């Protein structure tokens, strides 16, 4: 092999280099969805809310790839979140596995935000990576942080 291979991107219908960022965005999104999927079982008090988060992320992927309308994320606006990271190291050391998983999901959301923003600046992708859906991930980050603190205290 004398050149690096490319892959066919379903979003922009072009051949892309592996470092284009789009695949990494989806990998981070999958990791976040996986963590939220774990929380559905670990934090049964909020399992319905986690299920809605999961379904929103899934629908957002469809929107990015096909343009199909993403689910409304208004439900996130009604959930309590917390800004700031005053308890971060306490969360990392606590014995509550659900708390640590929620905090990992919170941190993964930040990775998704990073790649989402990178993709929003790239020609061929910027239309589907819009500020409105970015806002959903900001809300999700704060909600997951609050959940990690609450779960630590159980």
Residue pairs with C-beta under 8 A, 6 or more apart in sequence:
4 17
4 18
5 18
6 15
6 16
6 17
6 18
7 15
7 16
7 18
7 23
8 14
8 15
8 16
9 15
9 16
9 20
9 22
10 65
11 22
11 64
11 65
11 124
11 125
11 128
12 22
12 124
12 125
14 124
16 22
16 23
20 122
21 115
21 118
21 119
21 122
22 119
22 125
24 115
25 112
25 115
25 116
25 118
25 119
26 61
28 108
28 111
28 112
28 115
29 57
29 60
29 61
29 112
31 108
31 111
32 57
32 105
32 108
32 109
32 111
32 112
33 54
33 57
33 58
35 101
35 104
35 105
35 108
36 50
36 53
36 54
36 57
36 105
37 50
37 54
38 101
39 46
39 47
39 50
39 98
39 101
39 102
39 105
39 147
40 47
40 50
40 51
40 54
41 47
42 97
42 98
42 101
43 50
43 98
43 102
43 147
43 151
46 147
49 75
49 79
52 75
53 76
53 140
55 71
56 70
56 71
56 73
56 76
56 136
59 68
59 69
59 70
59 71
60 70
60 71
60 133
60 136
62 68
62 70
63 69
63 70
63 128
63 133
64 128
64 129
67 128
70 133
73 133
73 136
73 139
76 136
76 139
76 140
76 143
77 139
79 139
79 143
80 143
80 146
81 139
81 141
81 142
81 143
81 145
81 146
82 142
82 145
82 146
82 149
83 142
83 145
85 145
87 148
87 149
87 152
88 103
90 152
91 99
91 100
91 103
91 148
91 149
91 152
92 100
92 103
94 100
94 152
96 151
96 152
96 154
98 151
98 154
99 148
99 149
99 150
99 151
99 152
99 154
100 148
102 144
102 145
102 147
102 148
102 151
103 144
103 145
103 148
105 144
106 141
106 144
106 145
106 148
109 137
109 140
109 141
109 144
110 141
112 137
113 134
113 137
113 138
113 141
116 129
116 133
116 134
116 137
117 129
117 134
119 125
119 126
119 129
120 126
120 129
120 130
120 131
120 134
